[in-house]
């Protein structure tokens, strides 16, 4: 139901803002209850919902360790079956690195560069992309 989904995203945005205002740092068990599900929603077909999820991840960097947040996104990148989800995860990781600094988001000890292949079989002409992405060691 789109109304319920919209309400949940609005609630989470207000919740994250309230946590930030109180200088609260999200705990790992709290993050593990929220971010895997949000990561899967990055591949949503509804552009407005996809944008809301991206914004939630940006907000989350202020209340949760950005490198741990990146870890949740890397897990989503590894486990997602939807190619759109993988592409959006890479985009959110890039935005987090831009906002918080690459060394804070991607500690050298936990990542390696990998090449993944993404294709778009829904087009008349087959279009393929080679995407460099970060994966956990």
C-alpha positions in Angstrom: 0.0 0.0 0.0 1.6 3.3 -1.1 -0.1 5.4 1.6 1.4 3.1 4.3 4.8 3.2 2.7 4.7 7.0 2.4 3.7 7.2 6.1 6.6 5.0 7.2 9.2 7.0 5.3 7.8 10.3 6.7 7.9 8.8 10.2 11.4 7.6 9.8 12.6 11.0 8.5 11.0 12.7 11.6 12.4 10.0 13.9 15.9 10.4 12.5 15.7 14.2 12.8 14.5 13.9 16.4 17.4 11.5 17.1 19.9 14.0 15.6 18.4 16.9 17.6 18.9 14.9 20.8 22.5 14.0 19.7 21.5 10.3 19.9 23.8 7.7 18.3 21.9 4.8 16.8 23.0 1.4 18.2 24.0 -1.5 16.0 21.0 -3.6 16.9 18.7 -0.7 16.0 20.4 -0.2 12.7 20.2 -3.8 11.8 16.5 -3.7 12.3 16.1 -0.7 9.9 18.8 -0.5 7.2 18.6 -3.9 5.5 14.9 -3.4 4.8 15.6 0.2 3.6 18.4 -1.0 1.4 16.1 -3.4 -0.4 13.7 -0.5 -1.1 16.4 1.4 -3.1 15.4 -0.5 -6.1 11.7 0.5 -5.9 10.0 1.4 -9.1 8.3 4.4 -7.5 10.8 7.3 -8.1 9.5 9.3 -5.2 9.9 6.4 -2.7 13.4 5.7 -4.0 14.3 9.3 -3.4 12.9 9.2 0.1 14.9 6.1 0.9 18.1 7.8 -0.4 17.4 10.8 1.8 16.8 8.5 4.8 20.3 7.0 4.3 21.8 10.5 4.1 20.1 11.5 7.3 21.2 8.3 9.0 24.9 9.2 8.6 24.3 11.9 11.3 23.0 9.4 13.8 24.9 6.2 12.9 28.5 5.6 12.1 28.9 6.2 8.3 31.3 3.3 7.9 28.8 0.9 9.6 26.1 2.4 7.4 28.2 1.7 4.4 28.5 -1.9 5.7 24.8 -2.3 5.6 24.7 -0.9 2.0 27.5 -3.2 1.0 25.5 -6.2 2.4 22.5 -5.1 0.3 24.8 -4.8 -2.7 26.0 -8.3 -2.2 22.6 -9.9 -1.5 20.2 -7.9 -3.7 18.8 -9.8 -6.7 17.4 -6.6 -8.3 20.0 -4.9 -10.4 18.4 -1.5 -9.9 18.9 -1.9 -6.1 22.6 -2.6 -6.7 23.0 0.5 -8.8 21.2 2.7 -6.3 23.3 1.2 -3.5 26.5 2.3 -5.3 25.0 5.8 -5.8 24.1 6.1 -2.1 27.6 4.9 -1.1 29.1 7.6 -3.4 26.9 10.3 -1.9 27.9 9.2 1.7 31.6 9.3 0.7 31.0 12.8 -0.7 29.3 14.0 2.4 31.4 12.3 5.1 34.7 11.6 3.3 35.8 8.4 1.6 38.2 7.4 4.4 35.4 7.7 7.0 32.9 5.8 4.9 35.2 3.2 3.3 37.9 2.1 5.8 40.6 0.5 3.8 40.6 -2.7 5.9 37.1 -3.7 5.0 36.7 -3.1 1.2 38.1 -4.2 -2.1 37.3 -3.0 -5.6 35.4 -5.5 -7.7 33.9 -5.4 -11.2 30.2 -6.4 -11.6 28.3 -6.6 -14.8 24.8 -5.1 -15.0 22.7 -5.5 -18.1 19.3 -4.1 -19.1 17.4 -7.0 -20.8 14.2 -4.9 -21.0 15.5 -2.7 -23.8 15.3 -3.5 -27.5 19.0 -3.3 -27.9 21.0 -5.0 -25.2 22.8 -2.4 -23.1 25.4 -3.6 -20.6 27.4 -1.7 -18.1 30.6 -2.6 -16.3 30.4 -1.1 -12.9 33.3 -0.9 -10.4 31.9 -1.3 -6.9 33.1 -1.8 -3.4 32.5 -5.1 -1.7 33.3 -6.3 1.8 36.4 -8.6 2.1 
